[in-house]
Amino acid sequence: MKGDPLQTVVLAAKLIPNARPELVKELAGLEGIELPEGIQSLALISTDCDDVTYTAIDEATKKADCCVLYARSMYAGAANQNTALAGDIIALLAAPNPAEARAGLDAAIDFIENKAHFISARDDDEICYYAHTISRT
């Protein structure tokens, strides 16, 4: 319905508390990221909406000692998107320890579930908009 919030769904969330250093370096190499020293833990999140999730992982880096290791939209076909203009996403956060990875993952999930969503612009929910302001803190 027009004006209704369109909630993003977390499809998967996983904490990897002690990732092998070779895995972390290999994943960072995919994106050409210069990693801080001491990265030990990873947190994976996948959702059905890329825009909200990109904002959520940015929020995670502000709430925990973590960085975005990898984030990629996966347009798996129209039947798998939450709207005609959205796409699935997978993202990895990297942190120096399991507690910070968990804090980043929790912050991202909380943001997705409670703080951000698209709003329907039509009664059939096929067109929507994402009006969200990103702050520095």
C-alpha positions in Angstrom: 0.0 0.0 0.0 1.2 3.5 -0.8 3.2 5.0 2.2 3.8 1.6 3.8 7.3 0.7 5.0 8.9 -2.2 3.0 11.1 -4.0 5.5 14.4 -5.6 4.5 14.8 -9.2 5.4 18.0 -10.6 6.9 18.5 -13.8 5.0 21.7 -15.0 6.7 24.0 -13.8 9.5 27.1 -15.7 10.5 30.1 -14.9 12.8 33.5 -16.4 12.0 35.3 -15.8 15.3 38.8 -17.0 14.2 39.2 -16.8 10.5 42.4 -18.1 9.0 44.7 -15.2 8.0 45.0 -16.6 4.5 41.2 -16.4 4.1 41.1 -12.8 5.3 43.9 -11.8 3.0 42.3 -13.5 0.0 39.0 -11.9 0.6 40.6 -8.5 1.0 42.4 -9.0 -2.2 39.1 -9.4 -4.1 38.3 -5.8 -3.4 41.9 -4.4 -3.1 41.3 -3.4 0.5 44.2 -2.4 2.7 43.4 -4.1 5.9 44.4 -2.9 9.3 46.7 -5.2 11.3 45.3 -7.8 13.5 42.1 -8.7 11.7 41.0 -12.0 13.2 37.2 -12.2 13.0 34.6 -12.0 10.2 30.9 -11.3 10.2 28.7 -12.2 7.2 25.3 -10.8 6.5 23.0 -11.3 3.5 19.7 -9.6 2.9 17.1 -9.1 0.3 17.8 -5.4 -0.2 21.2 -3.9 -1.1 20.5 -0.2 -0.4 19.4 -0.6 3.2 22.2 -3.1 3.8 25.0 -0.8 2.4 23.7 1.8 4.9 23.6 -0.8 7.7 27.2 -1.9 7.3 28.3 1.7 7.2 26.5 2.1 10.5 28.2 -1.0 11.8 31.6 0.6 11.3 30.5 3.5 13.4 29.2 1.3 16.3 32.0 -1.3 16.4 35.7 -1.6 15.7 35.2 -3.2 12.3 35.6 -2.5 8.6 33.8 -3.6 5.5 35.9 -6.3 3.9 33.5 -7.1 1.1 30.1 -6.0 -0.1 28.4 -6.9 -3.3 24.9 -6.7 -4.7 23.7 -10.0 -6.3 20.8 -9.4 -8.7 19.6 -13.0 -8.8 16.6 -12.3 -10.9 13.3 -10.4 -10.5 11.6 -13.2 -8.6 14.2 -12.9 -5.9 14.2 -9.1 -5.3 12.0 -7.4 -2.7 11.0 -4.8 -5.3 11.6 -4.2 -9.0 14.4 -1.8 -8.2 16.3 -3.7 -5.4 18.7 -6.6 -5.2 20.1 -9.1 -2.8 23.4 -8.5 -1.2 26.2 -10.2 0.7 28.6 -8.3 3.0 31.5 -9.2 5.2 32.7 -7.2 8.1 36.3 -7.7 9.5 37.2 -7.1 13.1 40.2 -7.6 15.4 38.3 -10.0 17.7 35.0 -11.9 17.9 33.4 -9.4 20.3 33.9 -6.5 17.8 32.7 -8.7 14.9 29.6 -9.6 16.8 29.0 -5.9 17.8 29.3 -4.9 14.1 26.9 -7.7 13.0 24.4 -6.8 15.7 24.5 -3.1 14.8 23.9 -3.9 11.2 21.0 -6.2 12.0 19.4 -3.8 14.4 19.7 -1.0 11.8 18.1 -3.2 9.2 15.3 -4.4 11.4 14.5 -1.2 13.3 15.9 1.9 11.8 15.7 1.9 8.0 13.4 0.8 5.2 12.0 1.7 1.9 8.6 3.4 1.6 6.1 2.3 -1.0 5.3 5.0 -3.6 2.4 3.0 -5.2 -0.4 0.8 -3.9 1.2 -2.3 -5.5 4.6 -1.7 -3.8 6.5 -2.0 -7.1 8.0 1.5 -6.9 9.5 2.7 -3.6 12.0 5.2 -2.3 14.6 5.1 0.4 14.8 8.4 2.3 17.5 8.0 4.9 20.2 10.4 6.1 23.6 9.1 6.9 25.4 10.8 9.7 29.1 10.8 10.6 28.6 9.4 14.1 
